[in-house]
């Protein structure tokens, strides 16, 4: 790449990556506010090297520079003039500073996830400096590695429940926005990322060698072409309708825009009338308007929060519920590793989960067991007398371990009783359940015996996940 960076306080950089979503866009990198020279040298060196090697997109570098301002403001207030003098105490003070900082745009405290990304910028600079400018940064480790808990782990998967999907399907024929009507069909059929869908080109639809059609697109996140994906006829029809609808706009567009389908005509500003690509933020706004217009409500009666990402997670969840191999789901989503895929699917859909695990007895305190839990008066009295004795198990309680003098066969065989109506567990056993779940998952990971062996554990694993989820909700409340 030609070196288009000049020395100075302000760099005007243009995105020259033809596959970038910001191709041709100019970014203004202003370093004039940084008065500490050693700090500025590291920051400029980092941006220069990352840009020239294209290891990070220009847009992301621009965002990182914006987030760096939070650290610089902190450094000014605390007398930190260079990265070299930073230690773990300074990092702890910076985290505390972020927690009290108010966003200039929203007038609200910084979001927890945003705080983490601000710290990540400092981490990136230090890590880079230790390789390329070691004299400007600390030699020893100053981060403990778990400054922000839970930002990369998610217990609840945000997929779209079946009842909401029914509402969406019923509303689509009456939807006035062509981009929403057919875009939703593409999203729910292909699990395509929103940034890739908005840059679909008119040659993306091809006949399948055997039957039907395939869809091909450029994966901007992984920077590579995706193999053609077989799609249902409904999805192919949606793409054809989009091609027809955008034809007039494509004819009016500049040469570089005539292959795209999701186009708009600017209505305001100095570039009024110009043909441009629809932005992600604009499409998300269209989805919000779609929900409001058609009164699509969640179980609590509030407008359902519909996002493009939820369609990816819904399709992956449906595939898993039908028994699709995790490797196939991984390839469908375009993930490099199965561990990433596991963050985007759920075990079963909400309704199925409720039906399967409705028998699990979970209460906050075993002393709360009353006739609403055990309806039989004699059995209730027995349990209250023996809850600390023969009714107690290693992972909960059994409300009736024997009948007519015979011990429950399930107990004798020591099979886990998670879905038995006589089983009760409480938050005091949460860590036991987590430990047992980890051991089962390790057995499945090391499984040398194949699918049939794994089937013996999968039901227990799913029940354990549900128990842990509900116990954690109870504990947090």
C-alpha positions in Angstrom: 0.0 0.0 0.0 1.2 3.5 -0.8 2.1 5.4 2.2 -0.6 8.1 2.4 0.3 9.2 5.9 2.2 12.4 6.4 3.7 13.8 9.6 1.6 16.4 11.3 -1.2 16.9 13.8 -4.0 15.9 11.4 -4.1 13.0 8.9 -6.7 12.8 6.2 -6.9 9.1 5.3 -9.1 7.6 2.6 -10.3 4.0 2.7 -8.9 2.3 -0.4 -9.9 -1.3 0.3 -12.4 -2.1 -2.4 -14.1 -4.8 -0.2 -14.5 -2.4 2.7 -17.9 -1.2 3.7 -16.4 2.3 3.8 -14.6 2.2 0.5 -13.8 5.7 -0.7 -14.8 7.3 2.6 -12.3 9.8 4.1 -11.5 9.8 7.8 -9.9 12.7 9.7 -7.4 11.6 12.4 -6.8 14.6 14.6 -4.0 14.3 17.2 -3.7 18.0 18.0 -5.4 17.7 21.4 -2.6 15.3 22.7 0.1 17.4 24.3 2.1 14.5 25.8 4.7 13.7 23.0 5.7 10.2 24.2 2.0 9.2 24.2 1.3 10.7 20.8 4.3 8.9 19.3 3.0 5.5 20.3 -0.6 6.3 19.2 0.6 7.6 15.8 3.0 4.7 15.3 0.2 2.2 16.1 -2.2 3.8 13.6 0.4 4.2 10.9 1.6 0.6 11.1 -1.9 -0.9 11.4 -3.2 1.1 8.5 -0.2 0.3 6.2 -0.4 -3.4 6.9 -4.2 -3.4 6.7 -4.3 -5.5 9.8 -7.2 -3.4 11.1 -9.8 -1.5 9.0 -9.4 2.2 8.7 -12.9 2.7 10.2 -12.0 0.6 13.3 -8.8 2.7 13.8 -10.8 5.8 13.6 -13.2 4.5 16.3 -10.2 3.5 18.5 -8.9 7.1 18.2 -12.2 8.4 19.4 -12.3 6.0 22.4 -8.7 6.9 23.2 -9.9 10.4 24.2 -11.4 8.9 27.4 -8.0 7.6 28.4 -6.3 10.9 27.5 -8.8 12.9 29.6 -8.1 10.5 32.5 -4.3 10.9 32.0 -4.5 14.7 32.1 -6.5 14.6 35.4 -4.1 12.1 37.0 -0.8 13.5 35.7 0.0 10.5 33.5 2.2 11.9 30.7 3.4 8.6 29.0 2.5 5.0 28.7 5.9 4.0 30.1 5.0 4.9 33.7 1.7 3.1 33.7 1.1 0.4 36.4 -1.8 -1.7 37.5 -2.9 1.0 40.0 -3.3 3.4 37.1 -5.4 0.9 35.2 -7.6 0.4 38.3 -8.0 4.2 38.6 -8.9 4.4 34.8 -11.6 1.7 35.2 -13.0 3.7 38.1 -12.9 6.8 36.0 -14.8 5.1 33.2 -17.5 4.1 35.6 -18.2 7.7 36.5 -17.8 9.2 33.1 -20.8 10.7 31.4 -21.2 10.4 27.6 -21.3 13.8 25.8 -23.7 12.4 23.2 -26.3 10.6 25.4 -25.7 12.5 28.7 -25.8 9.1 30.4 -23.0 7.0 32.0 -20.9 5.0 29.6 -22.3 1.5 28.9 -20.5 -1.4 30.5 -19.5 -3.0 27.2 -18.3 0.4 25.9 -16.1 0.9 29.0 -14.4 -2.4 28.1 -13.7 -1.3 24.6 -12.1 1.9 25.9 -9.8 -0.2 28.1 -9.1 -2.5 25.1 -7.8 0.4 23.1 -5.2 1.0 25.9 -4.4 -2.7 26.0 -3.9 -2.8 22.2 -1.5 0.2 22.3 0.5 -1.4 25.2 0.7 -4.8 23.5 1.7 -3.2 20.2 4.2 -1.0 21.8 5.9 -3.9 23.6 6.8 -5.3 20.1 7.4 -2.2 18.0 8.3 0.6 20.6 9.4 -1.2 23.7 11.1 1.9 25.2 7.8 3.8 25.3 5.6 1.3 27.2 5.8 -0.8 30.4 7.9 -3.9 30.2 5.9 -5.9 32.8 2.3 -7.0 32.7 -0.1 -4.3 34.0 -3.4 -5.9 33.2 -4.9 -8.7 35.2 -7.0 -10.0 32.3 -10.5 -10.0 33.9 -11.1 -6.3 34.4 -14.6 -6.6 32.9 -16.6 -9.8 33.7 -19.2 -11.3 31.5 -18.8 -9.1 28.4 -17.7 -12.1 26.3 -20.0 -14.7 27.8 -23.7 -14.8 27.4 -26.1 -17.1 29.2 -29.2 -16.1 27.4 -29.3 -16.4 23.6 -31.3 -13.6 21.9 -33.3 -15.6 19.3 -36.8 -14.8 18.0 -39.5 -17.0 19.7 -41.9 -18.9 17.5 -44.9 -16.7 18.4 -43.0 -13.6 17.3 -42.0 -15.3 14.0 -45.7 -16.0 13.4 -46.5 -12.3 13.9 -43.7 -11.3 11.6 -44.8 -13.6 8.8 -48.4 -12.3 9.1 -47.2 -8.7 8.9 -44.8 -9.0 6.0 -47.4 -9.0 3.1 -48.8 -5.7 4.4 -45.4 -4.1 5.0 -44.9 -1.0 2.8 -41.1 -1.0 2.9 -39.8 -3.3 0.1 -36.4 -3.5 1.9 -38.0 -4.7 5.1 -40.4 -7.1 3.5 -37.8 -8.9 1.4 -34.8 -8.2 3.6 -36.4 -10.1 6.5 -36.9 -13.1 4.2 -33.2 -13.0 3.2 -32.1 -12.7 6.9 -34.2 -15.5 8.1 -33.3 -17.8 5.2 -29.5 -17.3 5.1 -28.3 -16.1 8.5 -26.3 -13.4 6.5 -24.8 -10.6 8.5 -26.6 -7.2 8.0 -23.4 -5.5 6.7 -23.1 -8.2 4.0 -26.8 -8.2 3.1 -26.9 -4.4 2.5 -24.0 -4.9 0.0 -25.5 -7.7 -2.0 -25.0 -7.2 -5.7 -27.2 -8.1 -8.6 -25.1 -11.1 -9.6 -25.4 -12.7 -6.2 -28.3 -15.0 -7.3 -27.2 -18.0 -9.4 -29.1 -21.2 -10.5 -28.2 -24.3 -8.4 -26.5 -27.0 -10.5 -29.2 -29.5 -9.6 -32.3 -27.6 -8.5 -33.3 -24.1 -7.3 -30.9 -21.3 -6.6 -27.8 -20.3 -4.6 -26.7 -17.0 -3.0 -23.1 -15.9 -3.0 -21.7 -12.8 -1.1 -18.6 -11.3 0.2 -18.0 -11.9 3.9 -16.7 -8.5 5.1 -15.9 -9.6 8.6 -13.6 -12.5 7.5 -12.6 -10.7 4.3 -13.3 -13.5 1.8 -15.9 -14.8 -0.6 -18.5 -17.1 0.9 -19.2 -20.3 -1.1 -22.6 -20.3 -2.8 -25.3 -21.2 -0.4 -28.4 -23.1 -1.5 -31.5 -21.0 -0.6 -35.3 -21.6 -0.6 -37.4 -20.4 -3.5 -39.0 -17.8 -1.3 -35.6 -16.2 -0.7 -34.7 -16.3 -4.4 -38.0 -14.6 -5.2 -37.2 -11.9 -2.6 -33.9 -11.2 -4.2 -35.4 -11.0 -7.7 -38.0 -8.5 -6.3 -35.2 -6.4 -4.9 -33.4 -6.3 -8.2 -36.6 -5.1 -9.9 -37.3 -2.5 -7.3 -33.8 -1.1 -7.3 -33.5 -1.0 -11.1 -34.4 2.7 -11.4 -32.1 3.8 -8.6 -29.2 1.7 -10.1 -29.7 3.4 -13.4 -29.3 6.8 -11.7 -26.4 5.8 -9.5 -22.7 6.5 -10.1 -20.6 3.8 -11.8 -19.4 2.3 -8.5 -23.0 1.9 -7.1 -24.8 0.3 -10.0 -24.4 -3.3 -8.9 -26.0 -2.8 -5.4 -29.6 -3.5 -4.5 -30.1 -1.8 -1.2 -30.0 1.8 -2.4 -31.5 5.0 -1.3 -31.8 8.6 -2.6 -30.5 11.2 -0.2 -33.3 13.6 0.8 -31.3 16.2 2.7 -27.9 18.0 2.9 -25.5 19.1 0.3 -25.6 15.7 -1.5 -29.4 15.8 -1.8 -30.6 13.5 -4.7 -27.4 11.4 -4.7 -27.8 7.6 -4.8 -26.2 5.9 -1.8 -26.1 2.6 0.0 -28.6 2.1 2.8 -26.8 2.3 6.2 -27.0 -0.4 8.9 -28.4 2.2 11.4 -31.1 3.1 8.8 -32.1 -0.6 8.3 -32.3 -1.1 12.1 -34.6 1.9 12.3 -36.8 0.4 9.6 -37.1 -2.8 11.6 -38.1 -0.8 14.7 -40.8 1.0 12.6 -42.0 -2.4 11.3 -42.5 -3.6 14.8 -44.3 -0.5 15.9 -46.5 -0.3 12.8 -47.7 -3.9 13.0 -47.9 -4.0 16.8 -45.5 -7.0 17.3 -45.4 -7.5 21.1 -43.4 -9.8 23.3 -44.9 -11.9 26.1 -44.8 -8.9 28.5 -46.9 -6.8 26.1 -43.9 -4.5 25.1 -42.8 -3.9 21.5 -40.4 -6.8 20.6 -36.8 -5.6 20.0 -36.2 -6.9 16.5 -32.6 -6.8 15.3 -30.8 -8.4 12.3 -28.5 -10.4 14.5 -31.5 -12.2 16.1 -32.3 -13.7 12.7 -28.9 -15.4 12.6 -29.3 -16.8 16.1 -32.9 -17.9 15.3 -31.8 -19.9 12.3 -28.9 -21.5 14.2 -31.3 -22.4 17.0 -33.8 -23.9 14.7 -31.0 -26.0 13.0 -29.8 -27.2 16.4 -33.3 -28.1 17.5 -33.7 -30.3 14.4 -30.5 -32.2 15.2 -28.1 -30.4 12.8 -24.4 -31.0 13.6 -22.6 -28.1 15.2 -20.0 -28.1 12.4 -22.7 -27.5 9.8 -24.1 -24.6 11.9 -20.6 -23.2 12.2 -20.1 -23.2 8.4 -23.6 -21.7 7.9 -22.8 -18.8 10.2 -19.3 -18.4 8.7 -17.5 -18.8 12.0 -13.8 -19.7 12.2 -14.3 -21.8 15.4 -17.1 -23.8 17.0 -16.6 -21.9 20.3 -17.9 -18.8 18.5 -20.9 -20.7 17.2 -21.9 -21.7 20.7 -22.5 -18.1 21.5 -25.1 -17.8 18.7 -27.5 -20.8 19.3 -29.7 -22.0 22.1 -30.4 -25.6 23.2 -34.2 -25.5 22.5 -36.7 -22.8 21.7 -38.6 -21.1 24.6 -41.8 -23.1 24.3 -40.0 -26.4 24.0 -37.8 -25.5 26.9 -40.8 -24.8 29.1 -42.6 -28.0 28.2 -39.5 -30.2 28.7 -38.4 -28.7 32.0 -41.7 -27.7 33.6 -41.4 -30.6 36.1 -38.1 -29.3 37.6 -38.7 -28.1 41.1 -36.7 -25.0 41.9 -37.3 -22.9 45.0 -35.3 -20.2 46.8 -35.4 -21.9 50.2 -36.3 -25.5 51.1 -38.2 -24.1 54.1 -40.6 -22.6 51.7 -42.0 -26.0 50.7 -45.7 -26.0 51.4 -48.9 -27.5 50.0 -48.4 -25.6 46.7 -45.3 -27.8 46.3 -46.5 -31.1 47.9 -50.2 -31.3 47.9 -50.5 -34.5 50.0 -50.7 -33.5 53.7 -49.0 -36.7 54.9 -46.1 -36.4 52.4 -45.6 -32.8 53.2 -45.4 -33.6 56.9 -42.9 -36.4 56.2 -40.7 -34.1 54.1 -40.6 -31.3 56.7 -39.5 -33.8 59.3 -36.9 -35.4 57.0 -35.6 -32.6 54.8 -32.3 -32.6 56.6 -32.2 -36.4 56.7 -33.2 -39.1 54.2 -34.9 -36.6 51.9 -31.6 -34.7 51.3 -29.5 -35.6 48.2 -26.1 -34.4 47.0 -27.7 -31.9 44.6 -31.2 -31.2 46.1 -34.1 -33.0 47.8 -36.4 -35.8 47.0 -39.9 -35.3 48.3 -40.8 -39.0 48.2 -37.7 -41.3 48.0 -39.7 -44.5 48.7 -43.2 -45.7 48.4 -44.8 -48.6 50.2 -41.5 -49.3 51.8 -39.6 -49.6 48.5 -36.9 -47.2 47.6 -37.2 -45.4 44.3 -35.5 -47.4 41.6 -34.1 -44.2 40.1 -32.4 -43.3 43.3 -31.0 -46.8 43.7 -29.5 -46.6 40.2 -28.3 -43.1 41.1 -29.6 -41.6 37.9 -30.0 -37.8 38.1 -33.5 -36.9 39.0 -33.7 -33.4 37.3 -36.9 -33.9 35.4 -38.7 -35.9 38.1 -41.7 -34.2 39.7 -40.5 -35.3 43.2 -37.1 -33.5 42.8 -36.4 -30.1 44.3 -33.2 -28.0 44.2 -32.2 -24.6 45.7 -29.5 -22.0 45.1 -27.3 -23.6 47.7 -26.6 -26.4 45.2 -25.7 -24.0 42.3 -22.0 -24.6 42.4 -22.5 -28.4 42.5 -24.6 -28.2 39.4 -22.0 -26.1 37.6 -19.2 -28.6 38.5 -21.3 -31.5 37.4 -22.1 -29.8 34.1 -18.5 -29.1 33.4 -17.6 -32.7 34.0 -20.3 -33.9 31.6 -19.2 -31.4 28.9 -15.6 -32.6 29.3 -16.8 -36.2 28.9 -18.6 -35.2 25.7 -15.6 -33.3 24.4 -13.3 -36.3 25.0 -15.9 -38.8 23.8 -14.3 -41.6 21.8 -17.4 -43.7 21.4 -19.5 -41.6 19.1 -23.0 -40.2 18.9 -24.9 -43.0 20.7 -22.7 -42.6 23.8 -23.3 -38.8 23.8 -27.0 -39.3 23.6 -27.0 -40.7 27.2 -25.7 -37.4 28.5 -27.4 -34.7 26.3 -30.7 -34.7 28.2 -29.0 -34.3 31.5 -26.8 -31.5 30.1 -29.8 -29.6 28.8 -31.6 -30.0 32.1 -28.6 -28.9 34.0 -28.2 -25.7 31.9 -31.9 -24.9 32.6 -31.5 -25.5 36.3 -28.3 -23.3 36.4 -30.0 -20.6 34.4 -33.0 -20.4 36.7 -31.0 -20.7 39.9 -28.7 -17.8 38.8 -31.8 -15.7 37.9 -33.1 -16.4 41.4 -29.8 -15.6 43.0 -29.4 -12.4 41.1 -32.9 -11.3 42.0 
